[in-house]
Amino acid sequence: MTISTELLDEVLKDYKTPEDFLGKNGIWKQLQKALIERMLEGEMTNLLGYTKSSKEGDNSGNSRNGKNKKSIKGDFGEMEIEVPRDRNSDFEPQLIKKGQRRFTGFDDKILSMYALGLSTRDIQGHIKEIYSVDISPELISDVTSEVLKEVIEWQSRPLNQVYPIVYFDAIVVKIKEEGHIRNKAVYLALGINMEGQKELLGMWIEETEGAKFWLKVMTELKNRGLKDIFIACVDGLKGFEEAIHSVFAKTEVQLCIVHMVRNSLKFVPYKDKKVVAVDLKTIYQSKTEEEAKIMLEIFKEKWDSKYQLIGKSWENNWSKIIPFFAYSMDIRKVIYTTNAIESMNMSIRKVIKTKASFPNDEAALKLLFMALRNISKKWTMPIRDWGNAINQFSILFGDRVSE
């Protein structure tokens, strides 16, 4: 549909300054009000079956019965409109439903800001500045609380039967509980599906971890349809190995190489960080376990005098690192070059960095769910080197892949 030049000229005939068009009572706002009310009148005509003042309405059994004034909020700011009513009270408007005070899309603006980590006060300020509308903290809470229903549905949705790789990790957040601020871990399960795409499988908040907690998580994943995980990459999670093998007996548990490297570099000064990272690469990129062991000894001889804890850490965790060397280079590349979990965590930290603490677990879940939903919109392509890796998975886990 094309709006005629004549119609536009008629609308803009009194336009002299930008304020005439965009101001509080400008042409743009008047036009929006007129269009909304005209559409509501159209809905009423559709219900009654005849236009206003038409003779077809005589003795029809129902008729127009004046209008109710109603204040609504939206991108246009705050606006008072007139909603038609009928004598039999049968009219159920669809454009602005009964009880609705915010125009479609307005809540999305609040949710979008909340997902970026903005505080309630910041959201109030932005809405006021952009739309000249005052909103209360209670309104923001009501809008965001609707997200909890989505969280429950998302957390119980069916999963694929097989995920070749699943990363399990945690982010620590501060949550108020019984008058005290406590550190709680938000545990995340990030799966790589058969198409090589990232998919967040679940999210759990817990103050302490252990075999009992992880057994609950694994059982939940199984009940949602997950039958097999080829490789589970973890960062030294307590009680994890025992719990996962009780539910997914064939899963290989691999200490995440990305985390090992990150933890090793944590206390290395900037001037040495690049060189140490290169020397660590000679360990995990070795062709065999025996070669890796030799490279670890060379690393220790070079760096133990300055960073003895790095060599010790790799030695202490060696039994959880070596499963990695049983795989082909194609699969290894996927495991150690995929910084999927690190990238996700970095994005989450950007969102929560302004939050000193959350008032409760639900508030943390709401924000993290919305943040992760935004992050996952970028997961449209398979991870790097996936084509070669899935071919190797088909050879190594043939029956399990076909099932």
Sequence and secondary structure as in RCSB ss.txt:
>XXXX:A:sequence
MTISTELLDEVLKDYKTPEDFLGKNGIWKQLQKALIERMLEGEMTNLLGYTKSSKEGDNSGNSRNGKNKKSIKGD
FGEMEIEVPRDRNSDFEPQLIKKGQRRFTGFDDKILSMYALGLSTRDIQGHIKEIYSVDISPELISDVTSEVLKE
VIEWQSRPLNQVYPIVYFDAIVVKIKEEGHIRNKAVYLALGINMEGQKELLGMWIEETEGAKFWLKVMTELKNRG
LKDIFIACVDGLKGFEEAIHSVFAKTEVQLCIVHMVRNSLKFVPYKDKKVVAVDLKTIYQSKTEEEAKIMLEIFK
EKWDSKYQLIGKSWENNWSKIIPFFAYSMDIRKVIYTTNAIESMNMSIRKVIKTKASFPNDEAALKLLFMALRNI
SKKWTMPIRDWGNAINQFSILFGDRVSE
>XXXX:A:secstr
    HHHHHHHTTT  SHHHHHSTTSHHHHHHHHHHHHHHHHHHHHHHSS TT GGGTTSS  EEEEEEEEEEET
TEEEEEEEEEETTS    SSS TT  B TTHHHHHHHHHHTT  HHHHHHHHHHHH     HHHHHHHHHHHHHH
HHHHHTS   SEEEEEEEEEEEEEEEETTEEEEEEEEEEEEE TTS EEEEEEEEESS  HHHHHHHHHHHHHTT
  EEEEEEESS TTHHHHHHHHSTT EEEE HHHHHHHHHTTS HHHHHHHHHHHHHHHT SSHHHHHHHHHHHH
HHHHHHHHHHHHHHHHTHHHHGGGGGS HHHHHHHHH  HHHHHHHHHHHHHTT S BSSHHHHHHHHHHHHHHH
HTT  S  TTHHHHHHHHHHHTHHHHH 
